[in-house]
Amino acid sequence: MKRTDKAKPLVPTEIHVGAVEDDKGNLGILSIQTAEGILDIALDLHAADAIVNAIGTIRSKLALVES
């Protein structure tokens, strides 16, 4: 899926983590406070791994910019 119209990025002002459990198992909750409001994201293990990998990619690109 390709986005045709781009929204402005949301800049985090606070980040909180938590976990919930239901009859299907555990989910991690990533709550990101921004100037626009709270963005809550529920993550299973596969989604959490994907987020960690994405952050690693972002970190390496930011390190190149700062050099």
RAGI-V610490 format. One record per pair of residues at least 24 apart in sequence whose C-alpha atoms are under 8 Angstrom apart, sorted by the first residue. I is the first residue (numbers start at 0). J is the second residue. If there is no record, write none. Layout:
BEGIN
i=I j=J
i=I j=J
END
This chain:
BEGIN
i=9 j=33
i=9 j=34
i=9 j=35
i=10 j=34
END
